[in-house]
Amino acid sequence: MRTISPRAALHRVVGGFAAVGLLAACTLALGTPAQAAGPELVIGGPAATALHPYPASGSPRKSTAEVTVDNPSPNAGPGSFEGDFTVTFDLTGIAGIADAAFGETGGADCEVTGPTAVCHGHGLGPGRSTLAELDLSAAEGSRIGDSGTIRATGKSDGATFTDFSTEVVIGGPDLVMERLPLKQNLKPGETQPVPVTFTNNGTRAADGVLLTLMYTRGLDFIERYANCEYSEGEAGRGFLAGTTARCSVPGTYEAGATYRLGVPLSIEATEHALHDTLVYRIDEDVPGRGARRSAAGVTAGRGAALTLKEAATVRGVDLDPRDNQQEADFVTANSADFVAYGARARGAAGETVAATIGFRNKGPAWVGHPRSGEPVATVDFTVPEGASVTGSPAACRGMTADGRYRESRSGAPRYVCDTSMAVRDDADFALRFQLKIDKVVTGTSGAVTVRTPRLAESPKLPFDPKPGNNTALLVLNSDNGDGGAGSTASGGASGSGSAGPATAGGPTGGSTGGSGATSNGSTTSGAATGGSTTAGSTGGALASTGTVALPVAAGAAVALAAGGVLYATARRYPQRG
């Protein structure tokens, strides 16, 4: 029996980015579990799943409903549930309507036997884990509009479960977003139209649509519409967005018809553009979704949290959500100036001093690698003679003097510190080190260099036109107090062996594009949001160290009615079914 490891329930991505509004983010708590010792585990999945009608010839097409289990883990410790459990699916509600089978993905051992399906599992890590993928297809003899309900219950000696149900319906809209021929090599300030166009290839009309636009830091839409909601920062689900716009457009969008905006949207490559991405997606809008959207960008207060159990997340029953979204990547002729800064510190033999080093992005462009998730840059720091590092940021790893792997991080002669996959245009990647003065060497210094993460290929940052300011010095016990030749700025260094200010914002006190260490050498990493930081870690597709959080772009709210309404084109297709 396999142990189910935690991961985000949404794991399918389209072109490298997670599709907005897909079923896997939905979690339903439709029953109230009895009070008992142990965790209360929540079975979740899509509110509804639409199936293609049974074909006149050939095999029926499958749709997948991902079933998850959420372990809230409120207790101390690692939060894992180590017991055995069983989840039973009652399939009698879909008899004659749909056929069910289990896919290969999931952490439990599952089997369908007649009108019942059973999954056996052991162990659940904290957070949401995929239990199983339920493959559904229309049953022979079913008709468009037929629907039924699958119900799931869980059982374990060491936990309680909420019940779960999902509706299965034959037929539905199938909104297909048309890929636009956008110009992808741009100059700062250049604009172009975005004539969003989609077709309903489904079996019934869509009752209202939701247009979602996600675009990174260097892009902006000139118009902001009254029937759109805008949120800034990361969109989540694998997409590093600058802004997310969700626009509700009422109306009836018939099967077989094609629609486009009455007036194309206009997108601009701003002064911060370099490598950017636009995602544009269409979904059927559904009652209740707007209220949840409007809460997405609310900032939490500082008091105690009021906790609630998520009751429902609603989605439209699109026949094939994979074709609802398109993406475009843009390259803008622009640059970003990464300026290294060093520090000065003074101390007697045996004392420990603190120094903050790093770099600032003087812009004008932000730099991001959201497709690959690779670091944008690396700070390469050589420890001055006569000193040893006793505390270093979590973003850094100790190396030998010639750049080879070293098991211990403390006391290394050299440190390399990676940013995350994005560094915004006003970021300060501040790294705070604790250094013990083993021996006083007057004016000893170590280089602080910002370079590419792949040193073997080329140390030069390809987007930086000023390599001369990519290096600075950390100087100890200087006899002239000038900070050392090549030092572009002083860090938060201390004098007389006392620790300097432990600020994640770096010496300027500004916003952070990376990691700053606390006075004991640990790291506080976060997004650049006016100097505030949030906890995070380096590495991975969404590492928070150096990740950008984008400011609200300017623009008045303009009504989409008159200029931006959707209208049907002349092209129509025969309605199926």
Secondary structure, DSSP 8 states (H G I E B T S, - for coil): --EE----S---EETTEE-TT-GGG-----S-----SS-EEEEE--SEEEE----SSS----EEEEEEEEE---SSSS--EEEEEEEEEE-GGGTTTEEEEE-S-SSSEEEEETTEEEEEEEEE-SEEEEEEEEEEEE-TT--TT-EEEEEEEEE-SS-EE--EEEEEEE----EEE-------EE-TT-EEEE--EEEE-SSS-EEEEEEEEEE-TTEEES-EETTEEEEES--BTTB--SEEEEEEEEEEE-TTEEEEESS-EEEEE-TT-SEEEEEEEEEE--TTHHHHHHTTT----SS---------------S-GGGSEEEEEEEES--EEEEEE-EEE---TT-EEEEEEEEEEEEES-EE-TTT---S-EEEEE--TTEEEEE--TTEEEE-TTS-B-S--TT-SEEEEE--SEE-TT-EEEEEEEEEESS--TTEEEEEEEE-S-TTT-SS-TT-S-GGGSEEEEEES-SS-S--TT--S--S--STT------TTTTTT---SSEEE-TTS-EEE---BTTB-----SSSTT--TT----------EE-HHHHS-EEEEEEE-----
